[in-house]
Each structure stands twice: as C-alpha cells, then as structure tokens.
Amino acid sequence: MYKRKDYYHERAKKEGYRSRAAYKLKEINKRFRLIRKGGYVLDLGCSPGGWMQVAREIVGERGYVLGMDKVRTLPLHYDNVDIIESDLEEFHTEMKFNVVLSDISPKIMGKRDIDQYRSYILAKKALEIAEKVLEDRGNFLVKIFQSEDVKSFSDDLMKRFGYVKFYRPRSTRKGSSEIYIICKSFKTSCL
C-alpha cells in the first residue's frame, strides 16, 4: 500500500498543480522534448488536469491544449485550453495535433492480470485516436501497465513511429507497474 500524500503530492499542492502526475510529464518532456512552444496538444483522460497545466505552460499563448475525459474536469482559465467530456469510444475531432498524451489508467480491480489487460486495451484505443489526429512527425506519450501485451503493443508502435522508448519517471510510485512509452516522429505514410 502506498502513502497517498507523498512528496510529489505535497509539492503539487504547494506549486498549484492539480495532481502529482504533473511532475511525470515535466520530467518526460525535459528529457524527450515531446511538447514544444506553440504546439497543439491533445490530452486523453485529462482529469484532474495536471498534465493540461504542464502542457499549457510549455505551449504558451500561441499553442493549444485540448483535454478529454469521461469524468467532469474543472476548466483551466486560459483562452487556448478546452475540455471535452467524452468517452474514448465516442471521442471525435477534426483537429490535428503535434502531440497526443494518454495518462489513462483503468479502474483498478485488484486482479493484476485483469488490470494489466484493461490498461493495454486503453493504450490501444489511445493509439487509434493518435493515428487519426497526429500530424506527420507528431509525438505520442502513453501509459501502460507492464504485462505480456506490452511487447506486441510496442511492436505496433515501432511500425508507426520513428522512435519508441520505454521510460519510468522518478515520481512514479514504488510498486507501481506503470510504464510510459515515448513515441516520436509519427509516420502518416504507415496508415
């Protein structure tokens, strides 16, 4: 059992972030430069909004951030940040993005193999959306729980992106099986 109010939780509260996950995205972006100033970012499963806050900081006033979640998410008060309440299955947009983020986690059932499989399904659905909305050479960041399915999922990613790397941020809770997959240089020609 993890301590809910750990260092990153307290730091997020103090620095005005909606979740400790903000530090995961900050660390990942500092290392891999997925999001850039002026970019267009789609954040799938955006609630409570920590990743949207970080994405907005990076893209600045000329960029745009669209958050999507089936859970109601409090708005961020910027002209260039919008939130859509939708399920992954029903989500649709005509917009194109430089980056698609997915920090979606399944509702944890406590049965490891079921939780891992549901995480894999959510990651696949996020990839389907990314394929529809990413610009050529766009980037994709997705969370998945480590399991047997990760290998076939990463094989799919390697066909679609020029660069694929697994990464576990320092702020990930000890004992968590989550891992992030960084994907850069989307190949629209592979579709």
N, C-alpha and C positions, 0 to 999 in steps of 0.2 A: 504494500500500500504506500502510495507516495504522499508527501506532505503537500497539500493543495497550495498553501501560502508560502512558497519558497522564495528564494532570492529574486528570481525573474518576475514573479507575481508582484512582489512588493515594489520592485523597480518600475514595473509597468504602471502601477497605481501612482507612484510618485512623479513619473515623467508624462503622465496623461495618456498612456496607450490603453486601449480597451482590452488587450489581452497580452499575456506573456509571449504569445506567438509572434508578436511584432519583432522581437529580437532574433527569432529564427530567420525571418525574411531579411532583416538588416544584415545579418551575418552572411547569408547566402548571396545577397546582392553585392555586398562588398567584395566577396571572393570571385563571383562569376559574372557580375555586371549584366544581369538579365534585363533589368529595367533601367531606362535612361531618361534623362531630361527631355521633356516634350513628347514622351511615348504615350501610347494608348494601351491601357491595361485592363484586362477582364479578370476579376477575382471571383471564382466559383466557390460557393459555400462560404461567403464572406463574413457571416455573423461570428463574433460580435463586432468586427470591423477593424481589428488591429492591423491586418495586412493592408486594408484600404488606406489607413492612416499613413503607413510607411510608403506605400505606392504613391500616394498624393504628394508626400514630401519629396520624393525622387523626381516625379514627372514635372512638378512645379505648375505654374499657372497656364502654360501652353499645352500641357498634356491633358489626359482624360483618364478617369478611372470609373469603371462600371462594376458594381458588386451585384452578385446574385446569390440568393439563399431562399430556401423554403421557409425559414424562420424569419419572423419580422426583425429587421435590423434598424437600429436608430440611425437617422441620417447624419452624414458629416456635412457641416455647413460650409461647403465650397461650391462655386458655380460649376466646376468641372468634375464633380463626383455625383454619380447617380446610383440608386439601388433598385433592383427589381426583385419582387417577391415571386419566386418561381421554383419549381422542382427541376432537377436536371433533365428529366424526360421531356418536359414541356418548354424548356427554355429555347428561345429563338431570337436571333438578332441579325440584321443585315450589315451591321458594322464590322469593320476589320480592325484587328488589334496587333500590336507588336509583341505583346506578352499575354499569355494565359496562365493564371495561377490557380492551383487547386490544393487547399489545405483541408479538404473534406475528410471527415472520419465517420465511419458508420456508428450507429448507436451500439455501444459495446454490450454484448450479450453475456460475456464472461466465459464463452466457449471459444478457445483460441482459434481452432480451425475455421469455425463459422465467421468469427470476427475478421480473420485474415482474408477469407474468400469475399466477404462483403466489401472490404477495403479494395480488393482487386477489381471488383465489379464497378465500384465508384470511380476508380482511377481510369478504367476503360471508358466509362461514359464521359469523363472529363476530356480524355484524348479525342473522342468523337467530336465533341464541341470544338476543341482546339483546332482540329483538322478543317472545320468549316469556317472558322473566324480568323485564323492566323494569317498574317501576310507572309509572303515569301521571305525566308530567313528569320522568321519570328522565333520567339523563345517560349518554352513551356516548362513550368515547375509543378510537380505533382507529388503528393504524399501517398505512400502505400505502406501497409504493414508487411514486414518480411515474411515470406512464405514460399512454397514451391512455385506459385504462379508468377512470382516476380521475374523469373528467368524468361518465360515466354512473353511477358509484358515488355521487358527491356529489349527483347529481340524485335518486337513490333516497333518500338521507339527508334531503334537503330536504323530501321528501313526508312523512317520518316524525317529524321534529324541528322545533321552532320556531326553532332557532338552529343554524347549521352554519358552522364556521370552520376554515380550514387554519392550521397552526402548525408552525414548526420550532424546537424548543428550542435554546438556545445550546450545550448539551452534546452535540448531535448531531455525530458525526464529520464532518470535512471530506470532501467527495467522496461522502458517502452520499446515496442518492436517496430515503431515507425521509422521510415527512412524517406528521404527526399530524392527525387530523380530530377536532375537538371538536364534540360534538353535545349540545345541551341541550333540555330540555322535550319529552320523548317524547310523541307523541300516540297513546294507545291506541285512539282512535277511528279511526285510519287503517287499522287491521287488518281 
